[in-house]
Amino acid sequence: MCVAIPARITQITPGELPMALVDVAGRCEPCCLAYHRDAVVGDYVLVQNGFAVSLLDPQAAAESLAAFAELGLVGP
């Protein structure tokens, strides 16, 4: 089973298949924005298998990241 994790968009490369760099608990990872072309730098997205599958509000992202950290799944 794969777990989706909140991440903040730090950079976007536009194009036919828009890509982003996202901050996942301090790590920089690539992410496809094909499902959320309206996302902008600074937005939080839920990432699963390298795709942004949902846009998140900052509070929901912070709560989810805190829960992941409490479980030891991401760094503090």
BAPA-31842 format. One record per residue (C-alpha): residue number from 0; z, x, y. Coordinates in pm, 1 decimal, decimal comma. Example, Ala and Ser with C-alpha at 12.3 -4.5 7.8 and 13.67 -1.06 7.14 Angstrom:
<rs>
+-----+----------+----------+----------+
| num |        z |        x |        y |
+-----+----------+----------+----------+
|   0 |    780,0 |   1230,0 |   -450,0 |
|   1 |    714,0 |   1367,0 |   -106,0 |
+-----+----------+----------+----------+
</rs>
This chain:
<rs>
+-----+----------+----------+----------+
| num |        z |        x |        y |
+-----+----------+----------+----------+
|   0 |      0,0 |      0,0 |      0,0 |
|   1 |    -80,0 |    121,6 |    350,8 |
|   2 |    153,5 |     72,8 |    643,4 |
|   3 |     24,5 |      1,8 |    993,5 |
|   4 |    204,7 |    192,9 |   1268,1 |
|   5 |    214,5 |    149,8 |   1647,6 |
|   6 |     41,5 |    416,4 |   1854,4 |
|   7 |    -36,3 |    470,0 |   2224,7 |
|   8 |   -396,3 |    536,9 |   2326,2 |
|   9 |   -422,6 |    869,1 |   2511,4 |
|  10 |   -800,5 |    914,5 |   2529,4 |
|  11 |  -1110,2 |    702,0 |   2464,7 |
|  12 |  -1461,9 |    815,6 |   2380,9 |
|  13 |  -1692,8 |    519,4 |   2450,2 |
|  14 |  -2006,6 |    453,2 |   2252,0 |
|  15 |  -2157,5 |    232,3 |   1985,3 |
|  16 |  -1847,4 |    301,6 |   1776,7 |
|  17 |  -1569,2 |    364,4 |   2032,9 |
|  18 |  -1308,3 |    615,6 |   1922,2 |
|  19 |   -968,1 |    700,4 |   2063,8 |
|  20 |   -703,7 |    963,0 |   2031,2 |
|  21 |   -366,6 |    799,8 |   1982,0 |
|  22 |    -10,9 |    929,8 |   1996,1 |
|  23 |    163,1 |    839,2 |   1671,5 |
|  24 |    527,6 |    937,9 |   1717,5 |
|  25 |    427,3 |   1265,1 |   1883,7 |
|  26 |    124,0 |   1339,7 |   1666,6 |
|  27 |   -231,9 |   1309,6 |   1797,1 |
|  28 |   -458,1 |   1116,2 |   1557,4 |
|  29 |   -812,8 |    974,2 |   1579,9 |
|  30 |   -850,6 |    597,3 |   1579,8 |
|  31 |  -1154,5 |    367,9 |   1575,6 |
|  32 |  -1153,7 |     93,3 |   1840,5 |
|  33 |  -1440,1 |   -111,2 |   1691,5 |
|  34 |  -1216,1 |   -418,6 |   1658,9 |
|  35 |  -1059,4 |   -379,9 |   2005,5 |
|  36 |  -1326,6 |   -253,5 |   2243,1 |
|  37 |  -1126,6 |   -388,6 |   2539,6 |
|  38 |   -836,9 |   -146,2 |   2479,4 |
|  39 |   -769,2 |    107,7 |   2754,6 |
|  40 |   -578,3 |    435,2 |   2782,7 |
|  41 |   -206,7 |    359,3 |   2779,4 |
|  42 |   -236,7 |     50,4 |   2558,3 |
|  43 |    -45,2 |     31,8 |   2232,7 |
|  44 |   -234,0 |    -53,4 |   1916,6 |
|  45 |   -134,3 |   -109,7 |   1557,8 |
|  46 |   -320,1 |    152,0 |   1350,6 |
|  47 |   -402,5 |    117,3 |    983,2 |
|  48 |   -636,3 |    349,0 |    793,0 |
|  49 |   -764,8 |    495,5 |   1120,9 |
|  50 |   -854,6 |    160,3 |   1279,9 |
|  51 |   -682,1 |    -22,1 |   1564,6 |
|  52 |   -617,6 |   -357,3 |   1396,9 |
|  53 |   -414,7 |   -519,7 |   1675,5 |
|  54 |   -313,0 |   -473,4 |   2038,2 |
|  55 |     63,9 |   -458,5 |   2097,4 |
|  56 |    276,7 |   -508,0 |   2403,8 |
|  57 |    490,0 |   -201,0 |   2489,3 |
|  58 |    818,9 |   -368,9 |   2392,8 |
|  59 |    694,1 |   -467,6 |   2045,8 |
|  60 |    558,4 |   -115,1 |   1994,2 |
|  61 |    891,5 |     42,2 |   2096,1 |
|  62 |   1087,4 |   -188,3 |   1865,0 |
|  63 |    856,9 |   -113,9 |   1572,0 |
|  64 |    868,5 |    262,3 |   1631,6 |
|  65 |   1249,2 |    248,4 |   1650,3 |
|  66 |   1258,0 |     67,8 |   1315,4 |
|  67 |   1022,5 |    324,4 |   1159,7 |
|  68 |   1241,1 |    607,1 |   1296,8 |
|  69 |   1557,2 |    442,1 |   1162,5 |
|  70 |   1396,2 |    432,2 |    817,8 |
|  71 |   1296,3 |    798,6 |    850,5 |
|  72 |    924,6 |    719,0 |    842,0 |
|  73 |    849,0 |    882,6 |   1179,7 |
|  74 |   1021,2 |   1142,2 |   1393,0 |
|  75 |   1279,4 |   1042,5 |   1655,0 |
+-----+----------+----------+----------+
</rs>
